Amino acid sequence: MTHVECAKTMRRIDNEVNGLYNAVGEDLMRQYWEGNTAVVYHVHMPAMDEEDYFEPMQYYFISESLANRMINEGLTRDAIIEMTDGGYMWVRCGCGYSIYDDLESYFVA
């Protein structure tokens, strides 16, 4: 990928990832596990083997189009919180890479 293509991809990601909101995300996950459906409509969990451990690390509000791409391609490590108001939150797990590295495949054909 050229520097120009990389910059374009990074701008597209910046447009669809709307900020880090760990406190909000932790509260939403707590509500989900407690069965409170007033705010959380559904959590799309990753397909993992039984010995794998789902450990949320960071929570980002994301666009509906990015959420749908992630869900449709199959979640392997991260989860998506779908809220009753139509919003989406990316539950990022296994941090160690930049968010651009994690999301690049959804923007590069």
Backbone as XML, in Angstrom:
<?xml version="1.0"?>
<chain id="A" units="angstrom">
  <residue number="1" name="MET">
    <atom name="N" x="0.849" y="-1.158" z="0.000"/>
    <atom name="CA" x="0.000" y="0.000" z="0.000"/>
    <atom name="C" x="0.904" y="1.233" z="0.000"/>
  </residue>
  <residue number="2" name="THR">
    <atom name="N" x="0.592" y="2.182" z="-0.867"/>
    <atom name="CA" x="1.367" y="3.416" z="-0.928"/>
    <atom name="C" x="1.011" y="4.320" z="0.248"/>
  </residue>
  <residue number="3" name="HIS">
    <atom name="N" x="1.823" y="5.339" z="0.455"/>
    <atom name="CA" x="1.546" y="6.294" z="1.533"/>
    <atom name="C" x="0.223" y="7.012" z="1.304"/>
  </residue>
  <residue number="4" name="VAL">
    <atom name="N" x="-0.093" y="7.318" z="0.056"/>
    <atom name="CA" x="-1.350" y="8.001" z="-0.270"/>
    <atom name="C" x="-2.530" y="7.092" z="0.041"/>
  </residue>
  <residue number="5" name="GLU">
    <atom name="N" x="-2.443" y="5.824" z="-0.356"/>
    <atom name="CA" x="-3.518" y="4.870" z="-0.074"/>
    <atom name="C" x="-3.681" y="4.671" z="1.437"/>
  </residue>
  <residue number="6" name="CYS">
    <atom name="N" x="-2.570" y="4.628" z="2.142"/>
    <atom name="CA" x="-2.612" y="4.472" z="3.603"/>
    <atom name="C" x="-3.291" y="5.681" z="4.242"/>
  </residue>
  <residue number="7" name="ALA">
    <atom name="N" x="-2.955" y="6.868" z="3.793"/>
    <atom name="CA" x="-3.565" y="8.083" z="4.346"/>
    <atom name="C" x="-5.066" y="8.115" z="4.069"/>
  </residue>
  <residue number="8" name="LYS">
    <atom name="N" x="-5.480" y="7.699" z="2.881"/>
    <atom name="CA" x="-6.909" y="7.661" z="2.550"/>
    <atom name="C" x="-7.637" y="6.659" z="3.440"/>
  </residue>
  <residue number="9" name="THR">
    <atom name="N" x="-7.041" y="5.503" z="3.668"/>
    <atom name="CA" x="-7.641" y="4.490" z="4.528"/>
    <atom name="C" x="-7.764" y="5.018" z="5.956"/>
  </residue>
  <residue number="10" name="MET">
    <atom name="N" x="-6.728" y="5.684" z="6.436"/>
    <atom name="CA" x="-6.762" y="6.227" z="7.793"/>
    <atom name="C" x="-7.847" y="7.295" z="7.932"/>
  </residue>
  <residue number="11" name="ARG">
    <atom name="N" x="-8.048" y="8.111" z="6.916"/>
    <atom name="CA" x="-9.115" y="9.120" z="6.963"/>
    <atom name="C" x="-10.486" y="8.458" z="7.001"/>
  </residue>
  <residue number="12" name="ARG">
    <atom name="N" x="-10.662" y="7.404" z="6.206"/>
    <atom name="CA" x="-11.949" y="6.694" z="6.207"/>
    <atom name="C" x="-12.221" y="6.075" z="7.572"/>
  </residue>
  <residue number="13" name="ILE">
    <atom name="N" x="-11.201" y="5.487" z="8.189"/>
    <atom name="CA" x="-11.370" y="4.913" z="9.523"/>
    <atom name="C" x="-11.719" y="6.004" z="10.516"/>
  </residue>
  <residue number="14" name="ASP">
    <atom name="N" x="-11.026" y="7.138" z="10.447"/>
    <atom name="CA" x="-11.318" y="8.252" z="11.357"/>
    <atom name="C" x="-12.764" y="8.725" z="11.229"/>
  </residue>
  <residue number="15" name="ASN">
    <atom name="N" x="-13.326" y="8.644" z="10.030"/>
    <atom name="CA" x="-14.711" y="9.063" z="9.819"/>
    <atom name="C" x="-15.717" y="8.081" z="10.414"/>
  </residue>
  <residue number="16" name="GLU">
    <atom name="N" x="-15.325" y="6.828" z="10.600"/>
    <atom name="CA" x="-16.276" y="5.814" z="11.055"/>
    <atom name="C" x="-16.068" y="5.360" z="12.494"/>
  </residue>
  <residue number="17" name="VAL">
    <atom name="N" x="-14.951" y="5.727" z="13.103"/>
    <atom name="CA" x="-14.699" y="5.428" z="14.509"/>
    <atom name="C" x="-14.795" y="6.738" z="15.255"/>
  </residue>
  <residue number="18" name="ASN">
    <atom name="N" x="-15.814" y="6.846" z="16.099"/>
    <atom name="CA" x="-16.178" y="8.145" z="16.652"/>
    <atom name="C" x="-15.667" y="8.421" z="18.052"/>
  </residue>
  <residue number="19" name="GLY">
    <atom name="N" x="-14.759" y="7.654" z="18.552"/>
    <atom name="CA" x="-14.162" y="7.980" z="19.839"/>
    <atom name="C" x="-14.148" y="6.825" z="20.814"/>
  </residue>
  <residue number="20" name="LEU">
    <atom name="N" x="-13.209" y="6.909" z="21.726"/>
    <atom name="CA" x="-13.007" y="5.906" z="22.764"/>
    <atom name="C" x="-13.850" y="6.270" z="23.983"/>
  </residue>
  <residue number="21" name="TYR">
    <atom name="N" x="-14.720" y="5.357" z="24.398"/>
    <atom name="CA" x="-15.636" y="5.601" z="25.517"/>
    <atom name="C" x="-15.658" y="4.381" z="26.430"/>
  </residue>
  <residue number="22" name="ASN">
    <atom name="N" x="-14.566" y="4.161" z="27.170"/>
    <atom name="CA" x="-14.465" y="2.961" z="27.999"/>
    <atom name="C" x="-15.520" y="2.897" z="29.096"/>
  </residue>
  <residue number="23" name="ALA">
    <atom name="N" x="-15.785" y="3.997" z="29.783"/>
    <atom name="CA" x="-16.761" y="3.967" z="30.880"/>
    <atom name="C" x="-18.158" y="3.615" z="30.366"/>
  </residue>
  <residue number="24" name="VAL">
    <atom name="N" x="-18.534" y="4.203" z="29.238"/>
    <atom name="CA" x="-19.845" y="3.904" z="28.646"/>
    <atom name="C" x="-19.906" y="2.439" z="28.227"/>
  </residue>
  <residue number="25" name="GLY">
    <atom name="N" x="-18.868" y="1.967" z="27.566"/>
    <atom name="CA" x="-18.836" y="0.583" z="27.100"/>
    <atom name="C" x="-18.904" y="-0.423" z="28.230"/>
  </residue>
  <residue number="26" name="GLU">
    <atom name="N" x="-18.157" y="-0.156" z="29.287"/>
    <atom name="CA" x="-18.188" y="-1.061" z="30.436"/>
    <atom name="C" x="-19.579" y="-1.111" z="31.049"/>
  </residue>
  <residue number="27" name="ASP">
    <atom name="N" x="-20.240" y="0.036" z="31.112"/>
    <atom name="CA" x="-21.607" y="0.073" z="31.644"/>
    <atom name="C" x="-22.566" y="-0.689" z="30.734"/>
  </residue>
  <residue number="28" name="LEU">
    <atom name="N" x="-22.424" y="-0.534" z="29.421"/>
    <atom name="CA" x="-23.293" y="-1.258" z="28.489"/>
    <atom name="C" x="-23.095" y="-2.766" z="28.600"/>
  </residue>
  <residue number="29" name="MET">
    <atom name="N" x="-21.849" y="-3.206" z="28.707"/>
    <atom name="CA" x="-21.595" y="-4.647" z="28.846"/>
    <atom name="C" x="-22.166" y="-5.158" z="30.163"/>
  </residue>
  <residue number="30" name="ARG">
    <atom name="N" x="-22.049" y="-4.390" z="31.237"/>
    <atom name="CA" x="-22.616" y="-4.797" z="32.523"/>
    <atom name="C" x="-24.133" y="-4.943" z="32.396"/>
  </residue>
  <residue number="31" name="GLN">
    <atom name="N" x="-24.767" y="-3.961" z="31.748"/>
    <atom name="CA" x="-26.213" y="-4.033" z="31.552"/>
    <atom name="C" x="-26.597" y="-5.258" z="30.731"/>
  </residue>
  <residue number="32" name="TYR">
    <atom name="N" x="-25.821" y="-5.554" z="29.698"/>
    <atom name="CA" x="-26.097" y="-6.726" z="28.862"/>
    <atom name="C" x="-26.016" y="-8.004" z="29.694"/>
  </residue>
  <residue number="33" name="TRP">
    <atom name="N" x="-24.947" y="-8.173" z="30.484"/>
    <atom name="CA" x="-24.786" y="-9.392" z="31.272"/>
    <atom name="C" x="-25.853" y="-9.507" z="32.353"/>
  </residue>
  <residue number="34" name="GLU">
    <atom name="N" x="-26.391" y="-8.357" z="32.806"/>
    <atom name="CA" x="-27.456" y="-8.380" z="33.808"/>
    <atom name="C" x="-28.831" y="-8.578" z="33.185"/>
  </residue>
  <residue number="35" name="GLY">
    <atom name="N" x="-28.905" y="-8.599" z="31.854"/>
    <atom name="CA" x="-30.170" y="-8.821" z="31.174"/>
    <atom name="C" x="-31.003" y="-7.572" z="30.956"/>
  </residue>
  <residue number="36" name="ASN">
    <atom name="N" x="-30.433" y="-6.399" z="31.159"/>
    <atom name="CA" x="-31.142" y="-5.135" z="30.961"/>
    <atom name="C" x="-31.154" y="-4.797" z="29.468"/>
  </residue>
  <residue number="37" name="THR">
    <atom name="N" x="-32.336" y="-4.815" z="28.866"/>
    <atom name="CA" x="-32.449" y="-4.562" z="27.425"/>
    <atom name="C" x="-32.979" y="-3.162" z="27.124"/>
  </residue>
  <residue number="38" name="ALA">
    <atom name="N" x="-32.986" y="-2.276" z="28.115"/>
    <atom name="CA" x="-33.487" y="-0.919" z="27.889"/>
    <atom name="C" x="-32.576" y="-0.149" z="26.936"/>
  </residue>
  <residue number="39" name="VAL">
    <atom name="N" x="-31.286" y="-0.366" z="27.015"/>
    <atom name="CA" x="-30.333" y="0.357" z="26.178"/>
    <atom name="C" x="-29.652" y="-0.566" z="25.177"/>
  </residue>
  <residue number="40" name="VAL">
    <atom name="N" x="-29.299" y="-1.778" z="25.622"/>
    <atom name="CA" x="-28.583" y="-2.727" z="24.761"/>
    <atom name="C" x="-29.592" y="-3.633" z="24.075"/>
  </residue>
  <residue number="41" name="TYR">
    <atom name="N" x="-29.620" y="-3.568" z="22.745"/>
    <atom name="CA" x="-30.522" y="-4.422" z="21.980"/>
    <atom name="C" x="-29.917" y="-5.816" z="21.829"/>
  </residue>
  <residue number="42" name="HIS">
    <atom name="N" x="-28.642" y="-5.873" z="21.455"/>
    <atom name="CA" x="-27.989" y="-7.160" z="21.208"/>
    <atom name="C" x="-26.481" y="-6.958" z="21.237"/>
  </residue>
  <residue number="43" name="VAL">
    <atom name="N" x="-25.760" y="-7.972" z="21.671"/>
    <atom name="CA" x="-24.305" y="-7.962" z="21.569"/>
    <atom name="C" x="-23.909" y="-9.076" z="20.614"/>
  </residue>
  <residue number="44" name="HIS">
    <atom name="N" x="-23.261" y="-8.701" z="19.534"/>
    <atom name="CA" x="-22.753" y="-9.668" z="18.562"/>
    <atom name="C" x="-21.389" y="-10.131" z="19.080"/>
  </residue>
  <residue number="45" name="MET">
    <atom name="N" x="-21.356" y="-11.354" z="19.598"/>
    <atom name="CA" x="-20.137" y="-11.881" z="20.214"/>
    <atom name="C" x="-19.269" y="-12.554" z="19.161"/>
  </residue>
  <residue number="46" name="PRO">
    <atom name="N" x="-17.961" y="-12.593" z="19.399"/>
    <atom name="CA" x="-17.067" y="-13.249" z="18.444"/>
    <atom name="C" x="-17.209" y="-14.758" z="18.497"/>
  </residue>
  <residue number="47" name="ALA">
    <atom name="N" x="-16.942" y="-15.384" z="17.369"/>
    <atom name="CA" x="-16.898" y="-16.844" z="17.318"/>
    <atom name="C" x="-15.532" y="-17.266" z="17.831"/>
  </residue>
  <residue number="48" name="MET">
    <atom name="N" x="-15.526" y="-17.923" z="18.977"/>
    <atom name="CA" x="-14.262" y="-18.310" z="19.597"/>
    <atom name="C" x="-14.331" y="-19.754" z="20.053"/>
  </residue>
  <residue number="49" name="ASP">
    <atom name="N" x="-13.161" y="-20.362" z="20.153"/>
    <atom name="CA" x="-13.089" y="-21.694" z="20.723"/>
    <atom name="C" x="-13.336" y="-21.602" z="22.223"/>
  </residue>
  <residue number="50" name="GLU">
    <atom name="N" x="-13.735" y="-22.709" z="22.819"/>
    <atom name="CA" x="-14.066" y="-22.711" z="24.246"/>
    <atom name="C" x="-12.893" y="-22.280" z="25.121"/>
  </residue>
  <residue number="51" name="GLU">
    <atom name="N" x="-11.668" y="-22.596" z="24.708"/>
    <atom name="CA" x="-10.519" y="-22.245" z="25.547"/>
    <atom name="C" x="-10.109" y="-20.774" z="25.388"/>
  </residue>
  <residue number="52" name="ASP">
    <atom name="N" x="-10.651" y="-20.090" z="24.391"/>
    <atom name="CA" x="-10.367" y="-18.668" z="24.215"/>
    <atom name="C" x="-11.144" y="-17.865" z="25.243"/>
  </residue>
  <residue number="53" name="TYR">
    <atom name="N" x="-10.592" y="-16.735" z="25.619"/>
    <atom name="CA" x="-11.207" y="-15.898" z="26.638"/>
    <atom name="C" x="-11.538" y="-14.539" z="26.042"/>
  </residue>
  <residue number="54" name="PHE">
    <atom name="N" x="-12.791" y="-14.122" z="26.182"/>
    <atom name="CA" x="-13.239" y="-12.828" z="25.679"/>
    <atom name="C" x="-12.976" y="-11.782" z="26.752"/>
  </residue>
  <residue number="55" name="GLU">
    <atom name="N" x="-12.037" y="-10.886" z="26.489"/>
    <atom name="CA" x="-11.687" y="-9.864" z="27.470"/>
    <atom name="C" x="-11.743" y="-8.487" z="26.819"/>
  </residue>
  <residue number="56" name="PRO">
    <atom name="N" x="-12.846" y="-7.780" z="27.024"/>
    <atom name="CA" x="-12.956" y="-6.430" z="26.461"/>
    <atom name="C" x="-11.850" y="-5.525" z="26.985"/>
  </residue>
  <residue number="57" name="MET">
    <atom name="N" x="-11.264" y="-4.736" z="26.089"/>
    <atom name="CA" x="-10.180" y="-3.848" z="26.468"/>
    <atom name="C" x="-10.530" y="-2.379" z="26.239"/>
  </residue>
  <residue number="58" name="GLN">
    <atom name="N" x="-11.166" y="-2.099" z="25.102"/>
    <atom name="CA" x="-11.509" y="-0.724" z="24.754"/>
    <atom name="C" x="-12.859" y="-0.714" z="24.055"/>
  </residue>
  <residue number="59" name="TYR">
    <atom name="N" x="-13.539" y="0.411" z="24.170"/>
    <atom name="CA" x="-14.882" y="0.541" z="23.601"/>
    <atom name="C" x="-14.925" y="1.801" z="22.735"/>
  </residue>
  <residue number="60" name="TYR">
    <atom name="N" x="-15.337" y="1.631" z="21.478"/>
    <atom name="CA" x="-15.416" y="2.748" z="20.539"/>
    <atom name="C" x="-16.815" y="2.823" z="19.941"/>
  </residue>
  <residue number="61" name="PHE">
    <atom name="N" x="-17.391" y="4.022" z="19.881"/>
    <atom name="CA" x="-18.597" y="4.204" z="19.090"/>
    <atom name="C" x="-18.180" y="4.180" z="17.632"/>
  </residue>
  <residue number="62" name="ILE">
    <atom name="N" x="-18.931" y="3.446" z="16.818"/>
    <atom name="CA" x="-18.605" y="3.330" z="15.390"/>
    <atom name="C" x="-19.860" y="3.544" z="14.563"/>
  </residue>
  <residue number="63" name="SER">
    <atom name="N" x="-19.647" y="3.750" z="13.281"/>
    <atom name="CA" x="-20.771" y="3.955" z="12.368"/>
    <atom name="C" x="-21.519" y="2.649" z="12.127"/>
  </residue>
  <residue number="64" name="GLU">
    <atom name="N" x="-22.751" y="2.781" z="11.698"/>
    <atom name="CA" x="-23.553" y="1.605" z="11.380"/>
    <atom name="C" x="-22.943" y="0.819" z="10.225"/>
  </residue>
  <residue number="65" name="SER">
    <atom name="N" x="-22.414" y="1.518" z="9.232"/>
    <atom name="CA" x="-21.841" y="0.810" z="8.074"/>
    <atom name="C" x="-20.622" y="-0.015" z="8.482"/>
  </residue>
  <residue number="66" name="LEU">
    <atom name="N" x="-19.764" y="0.526" z="9.341"/>
    <atom name="CA" x="-18.610" y="-0.247" z="9.810"/>
    <atom name="C" x="-19.079" y="-1.421" z="10.662"/>
  </residue>
  <residue number="67" name="ALA">
    <atom name="N" x="-20.038" y="-1.200" z="11.540"/>
    <atom name="CA" x="-20.559" y="-2.288" z="12.377"/>
    <atom name="C" x="-21.100" y="-3.417" z="11.506"/>
  </residue>
  <residue number="68" name="ASN">
    <atom name="N" x="-21.853" y="-3.075" z="10.489"/>
    <atom name="CA" x="-22.413" y="-4.103" z="9.611"/>
    <atom name="C" x="-21.334" y="-4.857" z="8.850"/>
  </residue>
  <residue number="69" name="ARG">
    <atom name="N" x="-20.301" y="-4.152" z="8.388"/>
    <atom name="CA" x="-19.188" y="-4.840" z="7.706"/>
    <atom name="C" x="-18.523" y="-5.827" z="8.656"/>
  </residue>
  <residue number="70" name="MET">
    <atom name="N" x="-18.286" y="-5.398" z="9.886"/>
    <atom name="CA" x="-17.617" y="-6.273" z="10.857"/>
    <atom name="C" x="-18.473" y="-7.496" z="11.179"/>
  </residue>
  <residue number="71" name="ILE">
    <atom name="N" x="-19.757" y="-7.284" z="11.388"/>
    <atom name="CA" x="-20.668" y="-8.389" z="11.710"/>
    <atom name="C" x="-20.792" y="-9.347" z="10.536"/>
  </residue>
  <residue number="72" name="ASN">
    <atom name="N" x="-20.959" y="-8.811" z="9.332"/>
    <atom name="CA" x="-21.150" y="-9.651" z="8.153"/>
    <atom name="C" x="-19.911" y="-10.451" z="7.780"/>
  </residue>
  <residue number="73" name="GLU">
    <atom name="N" x="-18.731" y="-9.927" z="8.078"/>
    <atom name="CA" x="-17.502" y="-10.670" z="7.776"/>
    <atom name="C" x="-17.177" y="-11.692" z="8.857"/>
  </residue>
  <residue number="74" name="GLY">
    <atom name="N" x="-17.898" y="-11.643" z="9.958"/>
    <atom name="CA" x="-17.688" y="-12.613" z="11.036"/>
    <atom name="C" x="-16.699" y="-12.097" z="12.060"/>
  </residue>
  <residue number="75" name="LEU">
    <atom name="N" x="-17.156" y="-11.940" z="13.265"/>
    <atom name="CA" x="-16.300" y="-11.453" z="14.348"/>
    <atom name="C" x="-15.460" y="-12.604" z="14.870"/>
  </residue>
  <residue number="76" name="THR">
    <atom name="N" x="-14.151" y="-12.400" z="14.942"/>
    <atom name="CA" x="-13.275" y="-13.471" z="15.421"/>
    <atom name="C" x="-12.660" y="-13.174" z="16.774"/>
  </residue>
  <residue number="77" name="ARG">
    <atom name="N" x="-12.600" y="-11.903" z="17.160"/>
    <atom name="CA" x="-11.981" y="-11.554" z="18.434"/>
    <atom name="C" x="-12.771" y="-10.480" z="19.159"/>
  </residue>
  <residue number="78" name="ASP">
    <atom name="N" x="-13.336" y="-9.560" z="18.420"/>
    <atom name="CA" x="-14.028" y="-8.419" z="18.988"/>
    <atom name="C" x="-15.540" y="-8.643" z="18.965"/>
  </residue>
  <residue number="79" name="ALA">
    <atom name="N" x="-16.249" y="-7.798" z="19.701"/>
    <atom name="CA" x="-17.709" y="-7.857" z="19.732"/>
    <atom name="C" x="-18.261" y="-6.507" z="19.279"/>
  </residue>
  <residue number="80" name="ILE">
    <atom name="N" x="-19.537" y="-6.502" z="18.919"/>
    <atom name="CA" x="-20.238" y="-5.273" z="18.554"/>
    <atom name="C" x="-21.480" y="-5.183" z="19.424"/>
  </residue>
  <residue number="81" name="ILE">
    <atom name="N" x="-21.618" y="-4.062" z="20.135"/>
    <atom name="CA" x="-22.825" y="-3.807" z="20.918"/>
    <atom name="C" x="-23.782" y="-3.034" z="20.025"/>
  </residue>
  <residue number="82" name="GLU">
    <atom name="N" x="-24.988" y="-3.568" z="19.855"/>
    <atom name="CA" x="-26.038" y="-2.889" z="19.093"/>
    <atom name="C" x="-27.028" y="-2.325" z="20.112"/>
  </residue>
  <residue number="83" name="MET">
    <atom name="N" x="-27.211" y="-1.016" z="20.077"/>
    <atom name="CA" x="-28.051" y="-0.359" z="21.081"/>
    <atom name="C" x="-29.465" y="-0.122" z="20.555"/>
  </residue>
  <residue number="84" name="THR">
    <atom name="N" x="-30.390" y="0.026" z="21.461"/>
    <atom name="CA" x="-31.785" y="0.210" z="21.079"/>
    <atom name="C" x="-32.018" y="1.523" z="20.338"/>
  </residue>
  <residue number="85" name="ASP">
    <atom name="N" x="-31.119" y="2.502" z="20.521"/>
    <atom name="CA" x="-31.275" y="3.779" z="19.818"/>
    <atom name="C" x="-30.661" y="3.761" z="18.429"/>
  </residue>
  <residue number="86" name="GLY">
    <atom name="N" x="-30.161" y="2.613" z="17.990"/>
    <atom name="CA" x="-29.577" y="2.477" z="16.662"/>
    <atom name="C" x="-28.083" y="2.698" z="16.616"/>
  </residue>
  <residue number="87" name="GLY">
    <atom name="N" x="-27.463" y="2.976" z="17.759"/>
    <atom name="CA" x="-26.020" y="3.172" z="17.810"/>
    <atom name="C" x="-25.276" y="1.850" z="17.923"/>
  </residue>
  <residue number="88" name="TYR">
    <atom name="N" x="-23.977" y="1.906" z="17.616"/>
    <atom name="CA" x="-23.128" y="0.714" z="17.672"/>
    <atom name="C" x="-21.836" y="1.042" z="18.405"/>
  </residue>
  <residue number="89" name="MET">
    <atom name="N" x="-21.356" y="0.074" z="19.166"/>
    <atom name="CA" x="-20.092" y="0.222" z="19.857"/>
    <atom name="C" x="-19.237" y="-0.997" z="19.560"/>
  </residue>
  <residue number="90" name="TRP">
    <atom name="N" x="-18.003" y="-0.747" z="19.179"/>
    <atom name="CA" x="-17.022" y="-1.796" z="18.917"/>
    <atom name="C" x="-16.346" y="-2.119" z="20.239"/>
  </residue>
  <residue number="91" name="VAL">
    <atom name="N" x="-16.413" y="-3.386" z="20.655"/>
    <atom name="CA" x="-15.756" y="-3.858" z="21.867"/>
    <atom name="C" x="-14.447" y="-4.492" z="21.407"/>
  </residue>
  <residue number="92" name="ARG">
    <atom name="N" x="-13.394" y="-3.732" z="21.543"/>
    <atom name="CA" x="-12.078" y="-4.150" z="21.042"/>
    <atom name="C" x="-11.373" y="-4.993" z="22.097"/>
  </residue>
  <residue number="93" name="CYS">
    <atom name="N" x="-10.887" y="-6.141" z="21.680"/>
    <atom name="CA" x="-10.190" y="-7.053" z="22.581"/>
    <atom name="C" x="-8.770" y="-7.293" z="22.089"/>
  </residue>
  <residue number="94" name="GLY">
    <atom name="N" x="-7.939" y="-7.747" z="22.973"/>
    <atom name="CA" x="-6.591" y="-8.119" z="22.579"/>
    <atom name="C" x="-5.790" y="-6.983" z="21.992"/>
  </residue>
  <residue number="95" name="CYS">
    <atom name="N" x="-5.815" y="-5.848" z="22.636"/>
    <atom name="CA" x="-5.085" y="-4.683" z="22.129"/>
    <atom name="C" x="-3.599" y="-5.009" z="22.004"/>
  </residue>
  <residue number="96" name="GLY">
    <atom name="N" x="-2.939" y="-4.304" z="21.182"/>
    <atom name="CA" x="-1.519" y="-4.523" z="20.933"/>
    <atom name="C" x="-1.175" y="-3.996" z="19.560"/>
  </residue>
  <residue number="97" name="TYR">
    <atom name="N" x="-2.196" y="-3.886" z="18.741"/>
    <atom name="CA" x="-2.054" y="-3.290" z="17.427"/>
    <atom name="C" x="-2.791" y="-1.960" z="17.457"/>
  </residue>
  <residue number="98" name="SER">
    <atom name="N" x="-2.492" y="-1.116" z="16.499"/>
    <atom name="CA" x="-3.236" y="0.139" z="16.411"/>
    <atom name="C" x="-4.638" y="-0.155" z="15.890"/>
  </residue>
  <residue number="99" name="ILE">
    <atom name="N" x="-5.582" y="0.753" z="16.141"/>
    <atom name="CA" x="-6.929" y="0.519" z="15.617"/>
    <atom name="C" x="-6.911" y="0.514" z="14.097"/>
  </residue>
  <residue number="100" name="TYR">
    <atom name="N" x="-5.977" y="1.229" z="13.497"/>
    <atom name="CA" x="-5.874" y="1.233" z="12.043"/>
    <atom name="C" x="-5.482" y="-0.145" z="11.524"/>
  </residue>
  <residue number="101" name="ASP">
    <atom name="N" x="-4.567" y="-0.811" z="12.220"/>
    <atom name="CA" x="-4.182" y="-2.167" z="11.824"/>
    <atom name="C" x="-5.368" y="-3.120" z="11.978"/>
  </residue>
  <residue number="102" name="ASP">
    <atom name="N" x="-6.121" y="-2.967" z="13.077"/>
    <atom name="CA" x="-7.272" y="-3.844" z="13.321"/>
    <atom name="C" x="-8.373" y="-3.645" z="12.284"/>
  </residue>
  <residue number="103" name="LEU">
    <atom name="N" x="-8.549" y="-2.424" z="11.795"/>
    <atom name="CA" x="-9.672" y="-2.118" z="10.915"/>
    <atom name="C" x="-9.326" y="-2.021" z="9.443"/>
  </residue>
  <residue number="104" name="GLU">
    <atom name="N" x="-8.052" y="-2.048" z="9.116"/>
    <atom name="CA" x="-7.623" y="-1.842" z="7.732"/>
    <atom name="C" x="-8.323" y="-2.786" z="6.749"/>
  </residue>
  <residue number="105" name="SER">
    <atom name="N" x="-8.500" y="-4.039" z="7.121"/>
    <atom name="CA" x="-9.095" y="-5.011" z="6.196"/>
    <atom name="C" x="-10.521" y="-4.671" z="5.813"/>
  </residue>
  <residue number="106" name="TYR">
    <atom name="N" x="-11.223" y="-3.899" z="6.633"/>
    <atom name="CA" x="-12.612" y="-3.524" z="6.311"/>
    <atom name="C" x="-12.667" y="-2.382" z="5.304"/>
  </residue>
  <residue number="107" name="PHE">
    <atom name="N" x="-11.550" y="-1.727" z="5.040"/>
    <atom name="CA" x="-11.521" y="-0.579" z="4.160"/>
    <atom name="C" x="-10.685" y="-0.781" z="2.905"/>
  </residue>
  <residue number="108" name="VAL">
    <atom name="N" x="-9.878" y="-1.817" z="2.865"/>
    <atom name="CA" x="-9.012" y="-2.071" z="1.728"/>
    <atom name="C" x="-9.547" y="-3.293" z="0.994"/>
  </residue>
  <residue number="109" name="ALA">
    <atom name="N" x="-9.785" y="-3.108" z="-0.288"/>
    <atom name="CA" x="-10.338" y="-4.204" z="-1.094"/>
    <atom name="C" x="-9.265" y="-5.202" z="-1.468"/>
  </residue>
</chain>
